[in-house]
Amino acid sequence: MCGATESVMGLTHSQSHSYSSSSFRDQNLDMEMSESITTQTDVSFMLAKHVFSNEIKDDANLVFSPLSMQTVLGLIAAGAKGPTRDQLLCFLKSKSIDELNSLYSHLVNSIFVDGSPNGGPRLSVANGVWIDQTLPFKPSFEKVVDKVYKATSNCVDFQNKASEVANQVNQWAEMKTNDLIREILPHGTVNSMTRLIFANALYFKGAWNDKFNASDTKDHKFHLLRGGSIKAPFMTSNEKQYAIAFDGFKVLGLYYKQGRDTRRFCMYLLLPDAHDGLPALIDKISSSPGFLNQHVPFRKVEMGKLLIPKFKTTFGFEASKVLKGLGVSSPFSSGGLNEMVDSPLAGRLFVSQIFHKSFIEVNEEGTEAAAVTASVIQPMSIEEEIDFVADHPFLFLIRDDSTGVVLFIGSVLNPLAS
């Protein structure tokens, strides 16, 4: 009897130890993922600062999805090696490809799961890969494409049907963004030299937890960054809001209707006190790691006045220019994308261009937003060596290339003849 009791007690202790070890591992994984997401947010603000500084013209609005861009860069990094992989990991502030794959796998499988069947925001993420029919994926890269990014692979004929493939990618983007983004690849960017295209599409539609009354929306003055003002429709409410004031700026949190899961989506508005204070605020945010986590409102407060403008905007830019400006140059030269395809061509692949386009609309009901990022990959052309040894008679001519007029023509039979 005593033996039985000891056995049961021993089993209970073993189970307890097993549970605590499992719980400890889960906590460690949660902490690692939380750190990865915080780092990803820091990279997002760094990108935002650079896009705001270099891509905004006059008083244009800005919207882009750093997550969409980072997802495509993560996929490129998974197919890179050497200095190219190191540079991408450094830029994305990640220790390894495994860490990066773990982050994006978590985002695809956990964060961007459609919440609309459970009463939450409608969400979708889609990754697509278009590969030339002459190239096979490396098995290791194909596994990442399929299992981590859950990308749809398409075998296509770039060499003979480049424009048709570009149209296919654009149609894919339109479908995956609910018709909000209709062209991600500009005309002529895909040609017979293209061998791979990676694309990511995000879509979000959420209703406010506390909707604004459209009858309360009125025109008010909006001060422009460079001086002057315009009249614009502003939403308002007398309800308490998640808001907090800091030195030089305020933060407002507007929550979306939550579904029957643990996710809780929110739009944060960061408002500088000064009318022209946005550039300085962006500088402050982008230079302070973990800034957002330290500056979110955690409780509802009374509002003296609440005015939020309705807005709707589309914004697109060539992301490759932004990335080069931030020091990410290696993927745009040949020699680093060796892990993508099983072909002698692998050593010559490079990213020729990356395009990004986003849309957002904010009104009394909620928010609809979409983004697409597409990267075009092709081989660096090899200049064949040419011998030109004029050691025998030859013809020569002098020509005006602008008109094609030949001014002189002759031949050399003997260079020593006068």
C-alpha positions, 0 to 999 in steps of 0.5 A: 500500500505504501509502495502504491502511494509512493508510486502515485506521489512520484507520478504526480511529481513527475507530471508536475515537473513536466507541466512546469517545464512545458509552461516555462518553455511556452513562456520563453517562446511567448517572450521571444515572439514578443521581442521579435514583434517589438523589434519588427515594430522598431523596423517599421518606424525606421521605414516610416521615417525614411518614407516620410522624409523621402517619398512625401511630396507637398501635403500628400498623405502617407500610408504603407504597410511595413509588415508587407514589405518586411514579409517579402524581404523575409522571403528574399532573405530565406533564399539568400546567403553570405553578405546578402543574407547578413545585410537583410538580417541586420536590417530586419534586426533578426539573429537568424533565418530561423528566427525570421521564419518563426516570426512570419509563420506566427504572423501568418498563422495566428495574427492574420487569421480572418476574424469576421466569422467570429464577429471581429475584423475581416483580415487576410494575408496572401503570399504569391510566388511566380517562377519561370518554367525553366527553373526548379526551386531548391527543395529547402527554399520551396519548403520555406515558401510552402510551409512558413509563408504559405505562398501560392507558387505559379510556374510561368513563362517570363521569356515569352509571356512577360506582360501576361505574367505581370497582368496575372500578378496585378489581377492577383493583387486586386483580388487579394485586396478586395479590388482596392489595389489594382496595379502593383507592377507598373508597365514594363517592369516585368520582361523576358529577363525576369525569373521570379516575382515574390508578392505579399497582399494584406487586407483589413476591414474593421468596425469601430467598437464605438462607432461615430454618429455620422450626423455629428460629423462637421467641417472644421479647420485642418492646419497644413504642415507647411502653413495655411489650412483647409476645411475638412469633415471631422468625426466627433463623440462625447464618449470616454476614450482611450487617450493619454498626454505626454510631453509634446504629444498625445496618443488616442486609441480607437478599438475595433469590434473584437471577435471571439478570440484573443486578438484586439485590434486598435488604431492609434493616433499620435498627435504632436502638440505643435502644428508643424511637430510631426517630423520631430515626432517621427524622429523621436519615435524612430530613434527610441526602441520599444517606443510604442509599447511605452506610450499606449493609453491603458484606460478610458478618460473624459474628453474635453473635445474630440475631433478626428478627420475622415480620410481616404488615401492611396499611396505607392512608391518604389520600395527598392529606392527606400531600402537602398537609401537605408543601406540595403544594397546587397540584394540589388546586386548579383551573387547573394540569392543562391538558395532559391533555385537549382540552376547555374543561374542562381549565382546571378540572381538579383532583386531588380525592383520592389514596389509597394502600394497601400490604401486606407479609408477611415470613416464613422463606421471603421477602417478598410485598408490594404497593401501589396508589395511585389519584388521582381528578380532577374539574373544579371546579364553576363557580358561576353568577352569579345576579341577585336584584333584589327590585324587584317583589312577592314572597313571604316565609316563615320556616321551621324547617329542622330540622323543615320547619315554616313559622312565618310566611308573607307577601308584599310588594306595597308596601314603603312600606305600613305 
